[in-house]
Amino acid sequence: MAKNRTAVVAGGGIAGFAAAAALVRHGFDVTVYEESEEPREFGAGIYLKENSLQVLDELGVAERLITGGVRLRAVRIVDETGKTIVSRATHEERLIVALRADLHTALRDAALDGGAELVTRRRVVDATPEGTLRFDNGDEVTADLVVGADGVHSRVRESLGLTRMNALLGDGATRVLIPREEEPYSTEYWSGQHRVGIAPCSEDLTYAFIIGPEREARARRLPLDREYWTELFPHLAGVFARVADDAGVHHAHPFVYCQSWVSGRVAIVGDAAHAQPPNFGQGAGLAIAAAWELAEVLDNARDIDRGLVRWEKQARPRVNMVQRLTTAYDIAGYMWPPAFAGVRSQLFQTISAIPATAQKWEYYWRGGMDRPTPELTTGTAR
């Protein structure tokens, strides 16, 4: 159905190139408009789970990410007493930690190799439900479909009045890459209202995310305040010592909730639609999966407007539930009274041990995917 249809995408990040790659695979002529001169992805490592990996399989780029990244065999949470309160093996699933820049490059290659066009240095200012994208120099383009993938502060979303809530939560993360040593698992450590996560992401690099309350200046300071974090996590002093002075980016955790993801011939994807704290490592995964679902639905839709409504009805409940769970996790992290840290540990341990609850948690951790996990046939477990 999608043959000879046109699409324009605002934003050349992970969500934008995921949408472009999916749409060209389903017969659309696609142009991506990016504000910067050279699209790039800032950050460090990224978790790839089955919902995104199945799309990357379809796009032909999963193998390179699996080979360049690390397949995790377990994930753990360790509380301030040193007790492991959550531990889950991942032998039966593909759980990959890769470099964020590698994912961005792979999706860009999939889109451009598939026939999408990239136009840089074009700042989008708004969009219309009729399918027009406007730029700050007065130019505009019209297509059968407009995709707003322009991030948390999306001008496409704002111009269409789709925003219900756009807020920053009470904590934030510094994300860094450090030289890899012996880190075989993904482990998150707690210390009151602070958390540190460590996961290997390549043969020689480890991804670390360092999370604390935004109200504390030392928690969000760059370069990383090693003394501050070592006082909280003395057993991780060696990790903080590996953080270079010029390394890392820091962002407060965002939360975006929309009245709708759709307006006429316009759809919004990624952080523009459902920005969330990264506790489940599912922000990009949900964006990639939703972008592929968008292309699949429209491929079988005679009418773009109705197809977009059907897509949102189909994809959004899963995304909403993941967003609620990861936000609840976040609030438990930075708002939980330190005096009751032991109660929090017991609560998380109990939840993870209840079979029905754990199964549901696992379902949303993996992005709400019902399909079976393919066998991993490439890459090496390190």
C-alpha atoms as one frame of an Amber mdcrd trajectory, in Angstrom:
protein
   0.000   0.000   0.000   2.889   2.343   0.790   4.472   2.361  -2.660   5.273
   5.874  -3.905   4.219   7.493  -0.644   6.451  10.229   0.737   7.579  10.886
   4.305   9.634  13.624   5.940  11.309  13.080   9.297  12.261  15.913  11.650
  15.374  14.856  13.564  18.427  12.754  12.793  18.818  10.949  16.104  18.167
   7.322  16.954  14.382   7.666  16.708  14.541   9.663  13.480  16.822   7.260
  11.651  14.886   4.261  13.037  11.703   5.722  11.559  13.421   6.530   8.258
  14.943   3.044   7.975  11.609   1.379   8.754   9.664   3.543   6.325  12.029
   3.050   3.385  11.815  -0.701   4.018   8.041  -0.388   3.637   8.071   1.535
   0.377   8.141   5.199   1.420  10.354   7.829  -0.177  11.922   9.397   2.919
  13.830  12.599   3.629  15.364  13.265   7.047  15.865  16.887   8.102  18.474
  17.506  10.785  19.345  20.786  12.477  23.054  20.098  13.034  25.695  19.956
  10.343  26.583  16.362  11.171  24.087  14.158  13.040  25.664  12.491  16.023
  24.537  10.790  19.201  25.750  12.038  22.545  25.914   9.647  25.448  27.795
   6.483  26.237  26.405   2.965  26.279  22.941   1.670  25.491  20.952  -1.456
  26.319  19.446  -3.349  23.392  16.671  -5.779  24.255  14.480  -8.048  22.244
  11.964  -5.424  21.082  14.694  -3.347  19.411  16.871  -6.293  18.389  14.040
  -7.843  16.368  13.762  -4.592  14.395  17.529  -4.392  13.976  17.408  -7.973
  12.654  14.901  -6.863  10.018  17.090  -3.898   9.096  20.174  -6.107   8.748
  22.278  -4.303  11.369  21.805  -6.410  14.506  24.830  -8.596  13.823  27.293
  -5.707  13.781  25.908  -4.346  17.069  25.961  -7.762  18.726  29.515  -8.371
  17.552  30.745  -4.956  18.675  28.850  -4.991  21.968  28.601  -7.346  24.929
  25.904  -9.915  25.593  25.035  -9.784  29.289  24.471 -12.997  31.213  22.932
 -11.426  34.315  21.726  -8.147  35.809  21.842  -7.337  39.509  20.877  -4.681
  42.045  23.005  -4.358  45.184  21.799  -2.204  48.073  23.754  -0.019  50.486
  24.471  -2.991  52.794  26.123  -4.943  49.978  23.187  -7.339  49.712  22.113
  -8.455  46.239  18.374  -7.779  46.298  17.606  -8.461  42.635  19.406 -10.939
  40.405  18.124 -12.228  37.102  19.890 -14.432  34.611  19.582 -13.484  30.951
  20.792 -16.714  29.341  17.498 -17.225  27.483  17.308 -13.763  25.962  19.452
 -11.440  23.926  20.464  -8.556  26.149  23.207  -6.510  24.520  25.018  -3.436
  25.783  26.588  -1.503  22.930  27.991   1.931  22.243  25.249   4.478  21.691
  27.165   5.991  18.789  27.364   2.571  17.100  23.580   2.167  17.259  23.069
   5.627  15.786  25.508   4.917  12.959  23.901   1.548  12.208  20.425   3.070
  11.948  21.711   5.943   9.830  23.369   3.473   7.474  20.196   1.373   7.274
  18.144   4.440   6.390  20.519   5.956   3.830  21.492   2.639   2.252  17.791
   1.915   1.899  17.319   5.098  -0.126  16.467   7.784   2.432  17.918  11.255
   1.880  19.540  13.312   4.651  19.375  17.114   4.604  21.372  18.879   7.329
  21.380  22.403   8.769  17.616  22.676   8.517  15.882  23.858  11.698  12.265
  22.746  11.932   9.923  25.244  13.587   6.513  23.627  13.219   4.274  21.199
  11.370   0.666  21.119  10.221  -1.824  18.233  10.404  -2.064  18.364   6.611
   1.496  17.075   6.319   3.635  20.214   6.026   6.952  20.733   7.795   8.192
  24.323   8.125  11.738  25.619   8.652  13.167  28.757  10.243  14.214  30.203
   6.877  10.608  30.231   5.679  10.869  27.101   3.512   8.394  24.273   3.872
   7.914  20.754   2.552   4.752  18.696   2.262   4.542  14.910   2.292   2.056
  12.125   2.791   3.517  11.589   6.266   5.422  13.785   8.716   7.343  12.152
  11.562   8.414  14.296  14.499  11.525  12.709  16.020  12.979  15.955  17.313
  13.447  15.063  20.961  12.213  16.126  24.362  11.673  19.734  23.296  10.004
  18.749  20.021   8.827  21.730  18.027   6.657  19.413  15.943   4.836  18.211
  19.059   4.524  21.684  20.557   3.261  23.286  17.353   0.438  20.738  17.161
  -0.580  21.101  20.802   0.057  17.429  21.587   1.917  17.947  24.863   0.167
  17.050  28.090   3.272  17.047  30.306   6.923  17.891  29.694   8.867  17.884
  32.935  12.190  17.075  34.521  12.176  14.579  37.356  14.091  15.086  40.574
  17.208  13.166  39.624  19.649  12.986  36.750  22.439  10.868  35.347  26.039
  11.357  34.358  26.879   8.806  31.658  30.474   7.909  30.899  32.617   5.351
  29.143  35.594   4.067  31.117  38.356   1.534  30.397  36.996  -1.947  30.928
  38.285  -4.213  33.652  36.528  -7.305  35.063  32.842  -6.363  34.834  30.973
  -9.478  33.688  27.476  -8.333  34.624  25.226  -5.316  34.615  25.186  -4.261
  38.258  23.387  -1.313  39.811  24.520  -0.193  43.266  22.384   1.844  45.656
  23.390   4.278  48.358  20.406   6.160  49.730  19.136   8.439  46.976  22.128
   7.752  44.735  22.738   4.925  42.270  25.645   3.769  40.132  25.301   1.263
  37.302  28.142  -0.529  35.547  27.930  -2.678  32.408  30.562  -3.749  29.867
  29.696  -2.421  26.415  32.626  -3.354  24.171  35.817  -5.363  24.266  37.684
  -2.556  25.999  35.025  -0.184  27.370  32.542  -0.199  30.250  29.427   1.949
  30.428  28.769   3.654  33.773  25.684   5.648  34.725  25.952   7.710  37.894
  22.617   8.951  39.240  21.751  11.355  42.038  19.321  14.083  43.099  19.466
  17.147  40.880  19.119  19.369  43.932  22.657  18.388  44.987  25.184  20.363
  42.949  28.000  17.888  43.570  25.883  15.019  42.247  25.485  16.686  38.857
  28.932  18.258  38.605  31.183  17.768  35.584  33.995  16.817  35.656  32.797
  14.063  37.960  33.288  14.860  41.646  35.216  11.706  42.502  35.518  12.551
  46.195  31.767  13.007  46.559  30.890   9.735  44.828  33.651   7.755  46.568
  32.269   8.799  49.960  28.912   7.337  48.930  30.318   4.231  47.202  33.781
   3.548  48.693  33.863   0.080  47.088  33.579   1.754  43.640  36.557   4.087
  44.093  38.368   2.248  41.315  35.464   2.885  38.944  35.420   6.620  39.621
  39.211   6.777  39.269  38.823   5.524  35.686  36.556   8.444  34.710  38.552
  10.968  32.675  38.209  14.660  33.493  36.818  15.428  30.042  34.442  12.438
  29.961  30.732  12.233  30.441  27.487  14.026  29.789  24.888  14.900  32.395
  21.134  15.211  31.938  18.234  15.501  34.343  15.769  12.686  33.771  12.932
  13.835  31.476   9.285  12.854  31.367   7.069  13.573  28.348   3.441  12.502
  28.138   1.235  13.451  25.203  -2.446  13.973  24.609  -1.864  11.997  21.435
   1.027  10.882  19.271  -0.920  11.747  16.151  -2.392  14.807  14.473  -3.739
  14.341  10.952  -0.806  13.117   8.853   1.766  13.738  11.596   3.160  11.173
  14.044   5.680  11.754  16.821   8.149   9.093  17.941  10.894   8.624  20.506
  11.548  11.201  23.215   9.208  13.614  21.479   6.368  11.218  22.331   7.393
   9.348  25.481  10.656  10.541  27.054  11.250   8.642  30.289  13.932   7.994
  32.901  16.358   5.318  31.692  15.956   2.784  34.502  14.730   0.004  32.223
  17.130   0.950  29.429  14.093   1.102  27.140  13.837   4.676  25.854  15.574
   3.978  22.549  14.232   0.421  22.374  10.641   1.581  22.568  11.319   4.259
  19.951  12.826   1.737  17.532  10.002  -0.772  18.054   7.280   1.878  17.717
   8.870   3.263  14.540   8.888  -0.192  12.942   5.290  -0.773  14.027   4.353
   2.568  12.459   5.809   1.523   9.115   4.126  -1.897   9.275   0.707  -0.440
  10.015   0.957   2.211   7.302   2.151  -0.369   4.778  -1.289  -1.982   5.068
  -3.316   1.213   5.430  -5.166   2.797   2.531  -5.415   6.070   4.422  -2.516
   7.683   6.327  -4.710   9.484   8.865  -6.630   6.360   9.851  -3.499   4.255
   9.796  -1.820   6.591  12.289  -4.777   6.372  14.650  -4.643   2.580  14.459
  -0.892   2.599  15.062  -1.191   4.696  18.220  -3.998   2.521  19.559  -1.863
  -0.565  18.936   1.545   0.645  20.140   0.836   3.112  22.904  -0.512   0.922
  25.760   2.766  -1.009  25.938   4.842   2.164  25.871   2.673   3.835  28.508
   3.065   0.904  30.886   6.862   0.823  30.531   6.973   4.579  31.080   4.872
   4.296  34.251   7.019   1.497  35.678  10.365   3.125  34.949   9.127   6.455
  36.370   7.902   4.737  39.540  11.325   3.101  39.844  12.947   6.511  39.442
  10.799   8.176  42.095  11.530   5.305  44.499  15.206   6.031  43.903  15.393
   9.745  44.685  12.346  10.336  46.932  12.569   7.300  49.205  13.511   8.469
  52.743  17.054   7.305  53.531  15.921   6.126  56.983  13.725   3.537  55.290
  16.304   2.229  52.814  15.974  -1.247  54.262  12.245  -1.257  53.569  12.918
  -0.309  49.949  15.390  -3.167  49.574  12.894  -5.627  51.014  10.157  -4.317
  48.729  12.231  -4.732  45.572  13.428  -8.149  46.665   9.847  -9.262  47.353
   8.535  -7.968  44.035  11.277  -9.742  42.106  10.549 -13.012  43.949   6.787
 -13.160  43.313   6.432 -15.299  40.151   3.444 -13.499  38.587   4.812 -10.046
  39.369   8.309 -10.955  38.241   6.946 -12.364  34.991   5.014  -9.165  34.288
   8.021  -7.012  35.255  10.149  -9.113  32.922   7.631  -8.649  30.102   7.824
  -4.869  30.327  11.599  -4.903  30.926  11.904  -6.524  27.519   9.575  -3.958
  25.944   6.322  -5.891  26.096   7.326  -8.377  23.404   5.291 -11.564  23.056
   7.292 -13.101  20.229   9.884 -15.795  20.992  13.515 -14.838  21.357  15.649
 -15.796  18.331  18.808 -17.766  18.963  21.948 -15.683  19.112  24.094 -16.906
  16.242  26.698 -14.161  16.027  29.014 -12.315  18.344  30.812 -13.573  21.377
  29.929 -13.619  25.046  32.687 -11.870  26.907
